[in-house]
Amino acid sequence: MDLKQANCVPLPQNSAAGLAFLREAARTFRTTGAVAPSSRRLAERLAAPLAPTCRPRRPAAVLEVGAGTGPVTRVLAGAVGPADRLDVVEINPRFVEILDGALRTDPALSAAADRIRLIPESITDLRIDHGYDVIVSCLPFTNFDPEEVRAILDRYLSVLVPGGHLTFFAYLGTHATRSLLSGRRETARHREVTCLLHDFTRRHSGRASVVWRNLPPARVWHLRAPRPAARICGFAEKSDIAAGGGRPDQVYLPAPDRMRD
């Protein structure tokens, strides 16, 4: 499965990184999925599960998938504690090279380099022998085939510990754009992936928010793996409501049109 994860690229740290982004975006737009670098605001929203009020009390195992040249990685590096571990998955060889160099030269990354492991593989092929407390996905799901999206989401769930957080995003406006500019088959594929993501977030009580300060704006989804009597940073899980704790209005269950972008 070819899942080149290059959609989360930062504002260029130097001319080489900027040129690398432009080359890869032009060469692999399907798997790059971006028309502009991701903003810091989007990166911070994706990394929200590592905020002091949300993060696990024990040392956290964090997984980022689709790091690109590292805008989200930089925010995650600043949020992980001394005992935490951050695995960064990126399959695009050019971006792996840039990330590897940044771990030595970029102040935001080099300060946490001893806690970061760079993994140049596909998430669906990677052998994982432990669970993750936080998974941050920067993959452009609406550019993939439905079977690829199912495989990736299943993989995330299989390695997410009980009570663990999963965040991912989708750009707004892509549904209308594809309907106007793409053929019938491509429009149908995009619609099927959109419905798949909607069903996934509904089944897992996904909570959504929009980051407007990004080009294009993006909807960020925050899900959490079930855990008995758990509370998610100010809102209750289904298990809380079933047990009589928490209020139903504290759980975000997205309406179908909220996933239509």
N, C-alpha and C positions, 0 to 999 in steps of 0.2 A: 504494500500500500504506500503510495507516494503522498506523504503528508508534510510538505515543506512548510515549516511554521515560521512565517516571516511577517506577520501582520502587525506586530507590536514593535515598531521602530521608533527611536527617540528623535527629538530635535538633534540634528547632527552635532556631535561633539567636535568634529573637525571636518575638513573638506573630504577626506577619505571616506568617512562614515556617510556623509551626505551623498557622495557619488555612488557608494555601494548600495544605498537605499534606492536611488533612482534606477540603477542597473537592474537590481533584483525585482523591483516593482514592475519594470517594463518586461522583464524576462519571464517572471512567474506570477503574473497578476492573480491567477486563480488561487494560488496558495498564499500570496501576499495579502490580498484583500483590502489594501489601504490606498486611499488617494492622497493622504498626508500623514505625517508622523503623529502618533498618539500623543495627546496632551498629558501634562503632569496631573491635571485634575482627574482624567480618566484612570491613570495609573494609581493614584491615591484611592480612588473609589474601589478599584479591584483589590487593593491591598488592605481594605478596611478590616477584615477579620483579624489582622494582627494589631489592631488598636488595643491599648491597655485594658479597655473595658470588655473586650471580646476574646482576647487571646487565651489559650490554655494556661493553667497555672503551672503545668510541668513544661520542660523544654519542648518546643514545637518543631515538628517535621513539616517543612513547607515544600510544595512542588509547583514550579511554574512551567507551563507548557506553551511553546511558541514564543520564545523570548525575543527573537529578532536581534536587534543590536542593543537592547536592554533598557528601555524606559521604565518598564514595570520592575525589572530586576533591580534597578537603582533604588526605587522606592522600597522594595522588599528588603534589600540589603540594609537600608537604614532602619528598618523595623524589627529585624531579627535580633534576638538577644545573644549574649555570649555563649549560651548553651544550645541555642537553636541550630537547625541545619536547613539549608536551602538547596534543593536540587533544581537545576535549570536545564530544561530540555529544549534543544534546538537542532533541527536536522539540516538546515541550509549551511553548507560548508563555509561560504563566505561570511555569514553572520557568526558562525562558531569561531572563526578566526578573529573577527573583531571583538567578540566577547572575551575570548581568551586573552587578548592583548589588554582589554579594558580592566580585567581583573588585576593586572599589574600596574596600570598607569592611571586609571580613573579613580579619583579620590573616594567617590561614593562606593565603588565596588572593592577597591583594594583594602579599604578599612575592614571589610567583612570577608575578605577572600578566603580566610581559613575556615569559614562556615559555609562556603559555596562550592558546590560540585557541578561542573558543566558536563552535560551528557549529550553527545551528538548522535541521537537516535530518534526514531519515531516512537511516540508514546504507546502505540498499539503493539510494537515489537519489543519494547523494553521489558526486561526481567526485573520485577520488583518484589522484594522479599520482606517488606515492612509496610506499615500504614502511614498515611499522611493526615496531619491535623488540618492543614489548609492546602487547597489546590486552587491555583489561579490559572485560568485558561485564557490565552490570547489568540486562539485559533479562529479564523474566519469561517464559522460553521456554514453560513449561507452560501459559501463558494464550493462546499463539498457535496458529494453524493450522499443521499440518505443513509446508505449502508455504512459509509465512513463515519458519519456523525453518530449513529447508533453504537458503533464499535468504540469510539472515543468516550462517549458518555458512560457506556458500560464499564470501560476501564477505569474511569474516574471513580465510579461508585464502588468498584471492587477493591480499591486501595484507600478509600476514605474511611477513617476510623469513625466509630459511633460518636455522634456529636460534632464531627468535623465539618469544616466550611468548604464550599465550592463557589467560586465566582467566575463569571464569564460575561462577554458582552456581544452585542450585535449593533451594527450601524442602523440608524433610522433612515428611511427613505429608499431603501434598496428594492423593496417590493414594487413600488410604483415605477422606479427607474427600469427595472428588468421587464416589467410588463410593457413598457413603451419601446424599449430598445432591443429586447431579446426575442428569439423565436419561441414557438409554442412549447417545444420540449424543455428549453432552459427555464421558461416561466413556470412550467409544471414542476420541474425539479426544485426550484427555489420555494415554491408553495409547499411542497411536501416536506422540505427541511424545516420551514417555518412552523408548520403544524406539528412536526415531531418535537421541536423545541418547546412549543406551547404545551404539548401533552406532558413532556418531561418536567417542566417547571410546575405545572398544575399538580401532578402526582407527588411531587416532592416539596410542595408548599413554598414555591419560589417567591422571593421578594424582589421587586424591581425598582430602579430609580434611573433617571435620565441625566446624563452629563451633557449639558448644552455647550460647554466650552471645549469642544473638540470638533474636528473637521473630518467627516461629518459628525453631528451629534450621535451619541451612542447610548443605548439602554444597557445598564449593567444589572445582571441577575445574581442574587445571593441565595444559595440554598444551603441547607444543613442536614447532614445524615441523621436519621432518627436516633434518639436516645431517651430512655424513660425519664420522665419528670424533669426534662431539660428546658431551659429557657434561652432564647436566642437574643441576647443584647437588647432587651426591651420589648420583645414580642414572643408569644408562646408558640410551642410546637403543637401538632395535632395531639400528641400524647398528653400534653398538659390539659387540653380542652376535654379530651375523653375522660380524664380523671377528675374533671370538675374544676381544674385550676386554670387561670387565665381567661381572657375574654375572646370570643370568636373574632371580634373585629381587630384583634392584634395579629392575626395571621393573614398574610397577603396571598390571596388566590387570584391569579391574573385572569381577566376576562379574555376571550379569544381575540378580540380586536386589539388588545394591548401587545400581542406578539406580532401583529401585522405591521411590518415596517417598510 
